[in-house]
Amino acid sequence: METPDWKNLSFGYVKTDYNIRCYYKDGKWSKPEVSTSEYIDVHMAATGLHYGQEAFEGLKAYMGKDGKIKLFRWEENAKRLISSAEGIKMAPVPVELFRDVIFQTVNMNKRFVPPYGSGATLYIRPLLYGSGAEVGVKPSSEYTFIVFVTPVGPYFKGGVKPVNMLICRDVDRAAPLGTGIFKVGGNYAASLRAQIAAKDRGYSTSIFLDAREKKYIDECGPANFFGIKENTYITPKSESILKSITNMSLLSLAEKIGMKTERRRVPVEELSSFSEAGACGTAAVISPIGKIFDPEKNITYEYCKDGNPGQFTMKLYNKLVGIQNGDETDEFGWMTEVA
Ligand SMILES: Cc1ncc(COP(=O)(O)O)c(C=O)c1O
């Protein structure tokens, strides 16, 4: 059996040995079923296809120096999937079922967990969608929950590097009282026009503003935003952004290392007063921001002037990555061994 080339993995799909599926019907979840197929049989009238009844999660398994495989804060992903399911009227996946299925999927695909020190990890993708047939707009009475895994390379090959971002005013990924706080597929579809436009102009991603007033920072593509001012970690509070588990963790770590923290609305103009800025999420942990361009005001906000991420950004990054890899003490109890 071939093992992946750990050094050349990207953040993409690689086939693994097994995935696990559960079916919700007549008000209850089936027992998990193991599959070796990469395909699913979907009813052509499934609500997941027509009315966007679909939510997902993303978390990682890490191989420690001691050879133990551990997951980072999986309960938070379980809770967020429940919140997403409730947000679009799907049957929620109970925490214990979520746990059993992700642990079993990782265990069955152990040979795909990248070795300690490679910087690569095993990405876990839980997926929930309405699988029952409906033609009128209403919630399905049947759901499918699938978990697959795929090994992914380090987000930054050859060290953490600053990225540039473009402020977007002509696309909203989510409405103020819409589904932005849920991890549902529709939000990502809605963000694509802005993402492609930003990429076409040479930026790594777009920064969305609040949809109501276009005055405040919402999110950076599929990641939360933070700025550093003196000794303070500042991150937006908004009714239309996803509650990032990475961001929650960075807030705790910032306090732990003696920084102040603020979660509040962040006006666009405040970008000029930050000494450092970054985007945070499971994929990259932190993407330090080099420059942010505001096309309407023709202003460029610059951070990392010497080409390197700032000291607070790197301190937080190293601390969190250290905990995830098992090099730092897990003082918050965030890691769970996949026994
Ligand atoms: C829209 C959006 N915001 C933020 C995040 C970061 O969240 P997390 O840190 O839980 O990965 C993600 C990724 O999951 C996302 O898709």
The ligand as an SDF file (V2000), in Angstrom:
LIG
                    3D

 16 16  0  0  0  0  0  0  0  0999 V2000
  -16.2580   31.5740    7.1600 C   0  0  0  0  0  0  0  0  0  0  0  0
  -15.2450   31.0550    8.1010 C   0  0  0  0  0  0  0  0  0  0  0  0
  -14.8000   31.8310    9.0900 N   0  0  0  0  0  0  0  0  0  0  0  0
  -13.8890   31.4030    9.9790 C   0  0  0  0  0  0  0  0  0  0  0  0
  -13.3550   30.1250    9.9090 C   0  0  0  0  0  0  0  0  0  0  0  0
  -12.3500   29.6710   10.9120 C   0  0  0  0  0  0  0  0  0  0  0  0
  -12.9660   28.8090   11.8220 O   0  0  0  0  0  0  0  0  0  0  0  0
  -12.1260   27.6880   12.5760 P   0  0  0  0  0  0  0  0  0  0  0  0
  -11.0780   28.4020   13.3420 O   0  0  0  0  0  0  0  0  0  0  0  0
  -13.1170   27.0410   13.4840 O   0  0  0  0  0  0  0  0  0  0  0  0
  -11.5920   26.7970   11.5430 O   0  0  0  0  0  0  0  0  0  0  0  0
  -13.7740   29.2790    8.8880 C   0  0  0  0  0  0  0  0  0  0  0  0
  -13.2290   27.9130    8.7810 C   0  0  0  0  0  0  0  0  0  0  0  0
  -13.7870   27.0120    9.3190 O   0  0  0  0  0  0  0  0  0  0  0  0
  -14.7380   29.7300    7.9720 C   0  0  0  0  0  0  0  0  0  0  0  0
  -15.1600   28.9340    6.9850 O   0  0  0  0  0  0  0  0  0  0  0  0
  1  2  1  0
  2  3  1  0
  2 15  2  0
  3  4  2  0
  4  5  1  0
  5  6  1  0
  5 12  2  0
  6  7  1  0
  7  8  1  0
  8  9  2  0
  8 10  1  0
  8 11  1  0
 12 13  1  0
 12 15  1  0
 13 14  2  0
 15 16  1  0
M  END
$$$$
